[in-house]
Amino acid sequence: MRNTGYLVSLLLVVVCSCSPTDSAENSENWLELQAMASLMDYDLKELEDEIISLGQYTESLFEHREEWISKADQSKYRIKGVAANAAPDADSSMSSLYIPDLGQDLNAVMEMIYITNPLDSLFREIVKRRSVVSQVYFNSSVQLNRLYPPYDIYNMLEPDLDVTSFNFYYEGDEEHNPSKSAVWVQEIYIDPVGRGWMISLLQPVYYANKLMMVLAFDITVNDIIESYINKSNKTLLIIDATGTVVAGKNKAIEALSLPPLKNHTYTQTITSDSYRVEDFNLFKSKSREVRKMASDIILAGEKMYVLNDNGEKITIRAERIDRLNWFILDLNLQ
């Protein structure tokens, strides 16, 4: 996912923009933070381009729907109850299909399966090529979920879920997304198929002015930690526009008076059932200074804050990730 040439150019631009009077250390600190924020934004734009292209291809499948239905391999998926190709005995080259028991039109479901079978190879290729994308899928109003990599549907999902009732569907519908464009579910949420806390990128697919499905890429908090946070030796924290911690290093979590970490690390905490988003919100910190810092950075747009709390002095630099309205904080613990 990294674009090395872009990153080198970005670093050069930031270096050249620094004032000659800046200290070397200060320039270096800002350089890395600005580069990371810009790189994340660039990577997110690449994902948007990817899902838009996938959406256009999917629309073309519906434009030739009769052809795809007529030549479909109708034996490719064997539906048992509410699922097909479910783990642990799934074919890893194929998606899993979830068909909730809601009394829907099964003929419409089967047609949707046949039309969209060509998506399996594209879903698989995207997950392989895009390191931060943990799963690719769509949810359709005919009550069909097609998701890659395959997962254990029978043990993970109730048999009668309405796939259109979740934010990874309705945030992409015409009411919430009238522009019919790619849209991010910016606030983290728990993945119903067991991959922990995540964000999603959505792309609606229309045919004959009717919403046929919402495509989605999922990025887990673990993906963000491994792909960005752990690549730096700085004490970093990513928060969203509500002040909730999206990802961060353990030292940063502890320094801002957030709850004690369970299971030793934040990475393990956010994948456990005991994690609560509200416990990791800076506006709800027990420290008045932390709450003020969150207000100054998120609401007032400040890029630097010196936190004096319990005798500790922490210099905090902040950069905004524009595409998600998130903020990367660099905590200099003195």
N, C-alpha and C positions, 0 to 999 in steps of 0.2 A: 504494500500500500504506500510505502514511502516513495517520494520522488526526490532523489538525491540532488539532481540538478536544480530543482526548485529551491530546496533547502539551502544549498550553497549560495544561490543568488539572493535569497532572503537574508542570510547572514551578512552578506556584503552590503546590502542596502541598509540594514540596521546599523552596522558599524560606521558606515559613511555618514549616517544621519546624526551620530553622537557629537555633542559639543566638545571642542578641544579641551575645555575646562573640566569636563567630567573626569572623575577619578577612574583609573583602570578597573578597579574592583566593581565600582558602581555600574560602569558601562557593561562589564561582563555579565553582571547579574541581570540587568535589564535585557541584554541581548538574548540570553537563553530563554527568559520568560516570554519575550515578544516572539521569538522564533517558534517556541512550542505552541503558543496560541495561534499563530498564523499557520503553522503546519497542520494543527488539528482542524482548523477551518478549511484549509485546502483539501485535506483528506475527506472531510465531510462533503465538500462540494463534489469530489470524485464519486462518492457513493450516490449522491443525488443524480449525477449524470448516468450512473450505472442503472439505477432503478427506473429512471425515465426511459432509457433504451429498452429495458425489459418490459415496461408497460406498453411501449409502442409495438414491440414484437407480439405481445399478448393480444393487443387489439387486432393485429393482422390475423391471428388465429380465428377470431370471431368473424372477421370479414370473409373467411373461407371455411366457415363452420361446417357446412354440409360435406365438403371434401374431407376434412379431418375426421368427422364422424364416420363417414363411409369407409375410410381406410384404417381406422383405429384397430389396434390389437385388443379385442374385447376380453381376452383372457389374461391380459397383463396384470390386472389387479383382481384378487379374489377377496371379496368383502365377507367378513365374518362378524356378524353383529353390527357394531358401529365403526368398524375399522378395517383397513387393508394395509398389508405390509407393515405391521407393527413390530417394534423391537420386543424381545431380543432376537427373534428369528427372522428379522427383516432382511431383504436384499438391499445392501448398502448403496447400490447404484440408483435406487428408486426412492421417491418420497414416501412418507406415510400419509394415508388418507383417513380423516375423521369425518364421519357422517352421523351427527347426533340424531338420536331417536325422538324427533319432533313431529313425526307424521307429515314430512315434507313430500314434495313431488319427486319420487324416485327416478322417474324418466328424465326429469330436468337434471337431477344429480348425475345420472349416468352420462348424459350428453356433455355435462361440464367436465367430467373425468376424461372422456374421449377427446374433447377439444383441446384440453390443457395437458395431455400426456407429453407433448414435446417439451414442456417446461422442465421436466425432470433433469435433463442433461444440463440445462442452463443454471438451474438452482445449484446443482452439484459443482459446476465449474466456478460459480461465484463464491461459494463457501471455501473452495480450495484456493482461489486466487486472492480473496480479500480476507486478510488475517483477522480483522476485528469483527467480521460478520459471523456470528455464531449459528444463525439459521435463516433460511429464506422460505417464505411461504405466502399463501394467499388465503383469505377467507371470503366466501361468496354468500350472497343473500339466499341462494338455494340451500344453504346450510351444508357447505363442504369446506373442509380445511385440507390443503395440500401443503406438507411441510417437509423440508430437507435440512439436516439429516433425519432419518427415521427415528421414531421415539416410541416408548412403551405406552401406547394410548390406553390400553385396558386398565392399567394400574394408575395412570396419571390423571385421566380425565373422567368426569362423570358422564354417563351415557346421554344426558339430555341438555347439554350446554347450548345456549344460543350464541353462535360465533359472532353475530352482529351486535351483541350487547357489550362487547369489550372495546376499550379505547383504541386498540390497534385495528379496529374496523371503523367505528363511528367517527374517529377523528379524521378519517379520510373521506367520509361521505359528503354529499353535496351541501347539506346543512352546515356542517362544520368547516368544509373546505370548498367553497363555491368556485374558486379558481381552478379546481380540479388538477392542482399541481402536486408535486412532491411536498410532503409535510412531515415535520419531526414531532413525535410525541416526546416533549422535552423533559417532563418530570419522570423520574425513574419509577418503575412499577415491578411487581413480582411476576415472573413468567409462570403461566399456568402449567407449562410442561417441564418445570423443574430445573431451569438453568439460572435461577437466582434473580437478582435485580438487574434491570436493563432499561434501555431506551430503544425506540423503534423509528425507522424511516418508512413512511407509507407512500404508496402511489396508487390512486384509484384507476381502474380500467373501465371505460365506458364503451358501449356498443349500441348504436341506434338511440343515443341519448339516455340509455339506461345503465345504471351502475351494475356491472357484472361481478366485480370483485375488488378487493383492496389487497395489493401486493405489499409485502413488508420485508425489511431487513432488520434483524435484531442484533444489537450490540450489548453485551453484558458489561456490568461494572468491572468484572474481572478482566475482560478484554481491554478496557480503558486503562486499568492499573498496569497490566503487563505491557501494553503497547506504548504508553506514554509516561506514566508516573515512575515506573521502575527503571526507565531508561536514563533517568537523571539522578545525580547524587544530591540534589537539593531536597529540602523538606517541603514538598508540594501538596496542595489540596485543591480539588476542583469542587466548586459549589454551583448550584443552579440559581435562578433568579429569585427563588423563594428563600434562599439561605440554607438549603439542604445540602449536605455533603454528598456528592456524587461518587468521588473516589479520592484517595489520599494515602499518604504514608502514616504509619502508626504514630510517629512522633508528632506529626502535625495535628492529628485527631486529639491526642492527649494534651497538647499545648494549648488548645482552645477550650479547655474545660468541658469537653463533651464526655458522655458516659464512659466508664471503664470498659475496655475492650473485652468481649467474651471470646473464648477459644483462641486467645493469644494474639490474633491478628485481625485487622479490619477486613481483609479479604475473606477470612473464614466467617467473620461476623455477618457480613452482608449476604452470605449464602445460607445462613441459618434461619430457622423459623422464628427465632427470638428477635431478629432485627426489626426495629420500628423506625420508619422514616423520621417521625417527629422527634425521636431521641437525638438525631444527628442534624438538627436545624440550629444554625448559629443564632437566629433571632430568639431561640428558646434556651440559649445557654444560661447556666447559673451565674455566669460572670457578666456584670453590667458592661464592662469594658469590651468584651467580645461582642455583645449585642450592639454597642455603639460602632464598633469596627465594621460589622456587617452592614449597618445602616449607611455609614459613610461610603463604603465601597459599592454596594449594590444600588442604593437609592440616590446617593449624591455623586457617584461617578469618580470618587477619589482613587488614585492609583498607588498611594502609599499611606500607611498608617503605622504609627509607633504605639504598640500595645504595652502598657505597664500594668501588670496584673500579678498580685501576690509576690511582689518583689522582683518579678522577672520582666525584662525588657525584650520585646520581640518586634523587630522591624518587618513589616509585611508589605510586599509589593504585589500588585494585582494587574492582571491583563484580562480583557474580555474576549471570549470566543463568540464572535458576532453571530454565527449561524444558529447557535443554540441559546444565545443569551446566557451563557455560563461564564464563570470567572475562574482563572487559575491564580492561586495565591502561593507566593514563595515566602516561607517563614524563615527569617534569619534569627535563630535562637542564640541569644547572647548570655 
